[in-house]
Structure formats: C-alpha cells, structure tokens
Amino acid sequence: MNIFRIAGDFAHIAAIIILLLKIWKTRSCSGISGKTQILFAVAYTARYLDIFTNYVSPYNTVMKIVFLIASYATVYLIYYKFNSTRTRDTDHDSFRIEFMIVPAILLSLVTAYVFTFIEIMWTFSIYIEAVAIMPQLYLITITGEAESITSHYLFALGSYRALYIMNWIYRYIYEDFYDTIPIVAGIIQTVLYLDFFYLYISKVLRGGTKLPV
C-alpha cells in the first residue's frame, strides 16, 4: 500500500458517493448511463470472485465489498427504483456494449497469465473496466451537455485511474513490481478521460453549471 493507491481508492469512493447522492436526491437518473454502470458491476463481479478464497487484508476485503454493493445499488436505482422515460435517458443511452464485452472476453482468453477461470475473469475485468466509461461519454456527446454533478462524478472517477497510474509508477520504482495488463488498461482508460478533463477544468471549475460538449 502507498499514498497513491489509498488516494485512488478514496477518489473512487468519492465518485460513487457523488453518483448515488445525485440519483437519490434528484430522484432521477437523467444524464447517467445505465450501461456504464452495468459494465462496472460486471467488472467488479468478475474481479472479486475470489473475495472469499483469497484473503489479503481487512482493507482489501472491505473495499471489494464496498465496490460490489455500490455497483449493484447503482444499477438497481437506475433500472428499477427510478426507471422511467422521465427520469432516465433511455433513448440516448444506446451504446452497443456487446462490442466491448465480446472483444474483452476474447482478449482475456489470449492474454491471461494462467488459463484458469478465476484468472481469466480477473483479466476480463481489467479490460472491461478500462472501457466501461465509453457509454457515459457517448451519452454526453449525444445530449451535448452534462450537469455539473455528473461532471464531478466523472472527474473523480478519472482521478482514481490517474492516481492508480502513479501507484504503478511508485511500485515499479520502490518495489520493482509491475503488472502489464492493468498498467496498459489503466493508461487507455485515463486517455479516454483526457478531453473531458480539459472541458471540466475550463468550463465547470470556472463557474459553468453545465459541461458543453
């Protein structure tokens, strides 16, 4: 554990809290891609299949439980609690996620370090999380704007990935450790946020209430 890993985890938790509060307080999922949240739930489910068989530390176990519960709670709110055309962008949230899931499965079969079910699922989770944000970014592009609270959520989520890159750099320098699969996937995921980061800083943080695209 190091400061970048811990900061990244808490940025991730902050993003989840921002999103859940936004949905619950407004009683609406407008501007939120349900498909992105499904992909996150799939990613965490695949990654944490070892939650009861591979104990690392209390911190690690608690984080796994938090991310699993939060991801399923978000999907529940979007598709059940507040599922209506009035509170959800059903027409605009139309990104074809199968075009990401199938390649991620095939790639994980080819690149998994060990050809076991748990290892393949872990590898798949890394790849699918890297591109899970694409339906959300696509939704913003289609609608042409994002509420500031949605923008704060995306910024916190992007910060989590950027801090994890710093974590990998730290571990490589001080622990002589690196893992190619999550590093490459994390860089790809961070790159997807770059244009959003620029718009967020130039528009939202300078007083705008919405993020034009």
ZARO-190116 format. One record per residue (C-alpha): residue in three letters; x, y, z. Coordinates in steps of 0.25 Angstrom, whole numbers, plus 5000, padded with zeros to 4 digits. Example, Ala and Ser with C-alpha at 12.3 -4.5 7.8 and 13.67 -1.06 7.14 Angstrom:
<pts>
ALA504949825031SER505549965029
</pts>
This chain:
<pts>
MET500050005000ASN500550144997ILE499950284997PHE499550284982ARG498750144984ILE498050194996ALA497750334989GLY497250264977ASP496350174985PHE495750294992ALA495550364979HIS494750244974ILE493950244986ALA493650394985ALA493250374971ILE492250264975ILE491650354987ILE491450474977LEU490750384967LEU489850314977LEU489550444984LYS489250514971ILE488250404967TRP487550394981LYS487450544983THR486950574970ARG486050444969SER486550444954CYS487650374946SER487650474935GLY489050494929ILE489550364935SER489850244926GLY489250114932LYS490050034922THR491350094928GLN490850054942ILE490549914937LEU491949894932PHE492549944945ALA491649844952VAL492149734943ALA493549774944TYR493549774959THR492749644960ALA493849574951ARG494949634958TYR494549594972LEU494149454970ASP495249424980ILE494649504991PHE494449385000THR495649304995ASN496849404994TYR496949485007VAL497949595006SER497649695017PRO496349755024TYR496549885016ASN496549805003THR495349715007VAL494549845011MET494849914998LYS494349794990ILE493049784998VAL492849934996PHE493049934981LEU492149814979ILE491049874987ALA491150014982SER491149964967TYR489949874969ALA489249984977THR489450084965VAL488949984955TYR487749964964LEU487450114965ILE487550134950TYR486750014945TYR485749994956LYS485550104966PHE485650214956ASN485450144943SER484550234934THR484650314922ARG484450434930THR485650404940ARG486550334930ASP487150354917THR486650224911ASP486750284896HIS488150334897ASP488750224905SER488950144893PHE490450104893ARG490549954888ILE491349904900GLU491449764893PHE492449824884MET493349834897ILE492949714905VAL493249614894PRO494649664890ALA494949674905ILE494649534907LEU495449484895LEU496649574899SER496549514913LEU496649374908VAL497849404900THR498649494910ALA498249434923TYR499549394931VAL498949264935PHE497849194928THR496849174940PHE495449224941ILE495849324953GLU497049374945ILE496249394932MET495149464939TRP496149554946THR496749594933PHE495449614927SER495049714938ILE496249794935TYR495949814921ILE494449834922GLU494749944933ALA495650014924VAL494550044914ALA493350044923ILE493250194923MET493050194908PRO491550194908GLN491550304918LEU492450394910TYR491550354898LEU490350394905ILE490950534908THR491350544893ILE489950514888THR489250604898GLY490250714896GLU490450744911ALA490550694925GLU490150744938SER491250794947ILE490950684958THR491150574947SER492350644943HIS492950644957TYR492650494957LEU493450474944PHE494550554949ALA494650484962LEU494650344954GLY495750394945SER496550444956TYR496450304962ARG497050244950ALA498150354949LEU498550324963TYR498650174960ILE499650204949MET500450284960ASN500350164969TRP500850074958ILE502050164956TYR502350164971ARG502250014972TYR503250004960ILE504250094966TYR504150054980GLU503749914980ASP504249864966PHE502849824963TYR501949844950ASP500749774944THR500649794929ILE499149764928PRO498649874938ILE499649974934VAL499349974919ALA497849964922GLY497950084932ILE498650164923ILE497650144912GLN496550174922THR497250304926VAL497450344912LEU495850334910TYR495750444920LEU496750544915ASP495750624907PHE494750624918PHE495850674928TYR496150794919LEU494650824918TYR494350804933ILE495550904937SER495251004926LYS493751004928VAL493150954941LEU494250994950ARG494251134945GLY492751154948GLY491951084938THR490751004943LYS490750904931LEU491850844923PRO491650874908VAL492250764898
</pts>
